[in-house]
Amino acid sequence: MPTLWDPETRAALVRRVAALSPAATPRWGTFTAPRMLAHLTDALRMATGELPVARRPVPWVLYTPPFKQLIIHVLPFPRGAPTAPELVARLLGSDPVELDGERAAFAGALDRFAARGCAGVWPDHPAFGPLRGSTWGVLQARHADHHLRQFGV
């Protein structure tokens, strides 16, 4: 299972991000490549607690360990699934999002995530509630892979 706690997984993500073209078109969804990368950066910032994200009312079943683990570790991420508004808020403004700047921001957020270490207390996920560091590592790796595949890298 890919996880951000594995240095090779992080290095592979950085290589894939480097291969992104600003003109790349998504296979699904409405993100541009720079905005998708900004979304991934904000998701990492959410995981480390740098970007506070409010809990969302979701069906109670999402909080049960078997179902939560199934979604995070096994099932494919659905295309067009809802996301926390905080993870797209800065993308809705009028400021342009530039790919090279977002590449640097993503790499920095990835480094801060890894430097935090797997142990300790982690912020709650807005839909899944409390997660351990090990689970955050898998969720963020799968999330990044999902969106990079969206752009064919």
N, C-alpha and C positions, 0 to 999 in steps of 0.2 A: 504494500500500500504506500503510495507516495506520501511524503510528509515534509514539511518545511524544516523539520529537525535534521534532515539528511542534507549535508552540504552538496552532494551531487544533484539532488532535486532542485535546490536553490540555484545552482550553477546552470542547470538545464533551463530553468525559467528565465534567467538573465539572458542566455543565448537566444531563446525564442523571442524575447522582447526586443533584442537587438535586430532580429530579422523582420520586425514589423515595418511596414511601409505606411507613410502618412496617407497614401491614397488607397490603401487596402479597403475592400468592401466586405462587409460582414456576410457570412453565410446565412445568418438569421439576425433578427433584432434591428435596432436603430442606432446603436453606438457607432461613432467613428473610432478609428484605431486610438487616437489620443484620448478620447473620452472613455473608452473601455479601460485603458491603462490607468487613468485617473480614478476610475471606479475600483480597480484592483488595489490601488494605493490606499484609497479610503477604507477599503475592507481590512487591509492590514492594520491601518491606524485604529480602526474599531477594535480589532482583536487585542491590540496592546493597551487599549484604554486611552490612547491619544485623542480619539474622536468619540465623544460620548454618543451613544445611540440608545434611544428609549426602547423599552420592552414593548412588544406588540401583542395585542390580544390574538391568540391563535388557538386552535382546537387543543384541548388538554392532551390528546394522544401524542402530540409532538414532544411533550415533556417526558413521556414514558421512555425509560432507557432502551428497550428493544427497538421501538419505532425510531427514536432519535438516532441510534447507532446505524440502523438500516439506511436511513436517509443520508447520513454523513459518510458512511463507509462503503455502501454497496450500490444503491440505486443511482442511475445516471441523473445528472442535474437536468431538470426540465428547462427547455428553452422558454424564455419570456416569463419566468417565475417572478413574483413580486419581490421587491427588495426594500430594505429600510430607506425611507426618504433621505436620511442623512448621507447615504452612500451615492446619491445622485444630486444632492442639493447644489453643490458647487458647479455642477455641469449644466445647471439650468440658467446660470447667469449669462451676462453678455461678454464676459472676459473670454478671449480665445484660449483654447487648450492646445499647447504645442507639444509635439511628440517627443522631441529630445529632452525637454524639461520634464515631461512625465516619465520618461525612461529613468532619468536621474532620481526623481522623487520615488519611483517604485523601488529602485535599487536601495535607496536609503531606508525606506520603510521595511524592506525585506531584511536588511542588516539589523535594524532595531528589533524586529521580531525575533530573529535568531539570537541576538545578544541578550534578550530578556530571559532566555532559558526556559526549559519546559516545565520546571517545577514552580511551585508557588500558586498564588491565587490569581485567577484570570477573570476579566470582565464577563458578565453574562452576555450570551448571544441574544439578539432581539427576538428571535423566534424559538430557539432551542433552550434558552435559559442557561443555567450553569454548565460550563464545559471545562474539562481539564486541559492543561497545556498540550498534552499529547493529541487530544481531539482537535484543538484549534489548529495544530500543525497539519493534520490530515485535511480538515475542512478547507483551510486556506490554499493548500496545494491543489486540491480538486477544483476549487473555485477558479484559481488562476488557469489551470489546464482547460477548464470549460470555456473560458472567454478567449484564451489564445487559440483554441481550436475553432472558435467562432470566426477568427480571422485567418485561419489556415496556417498557423505557425505552431 
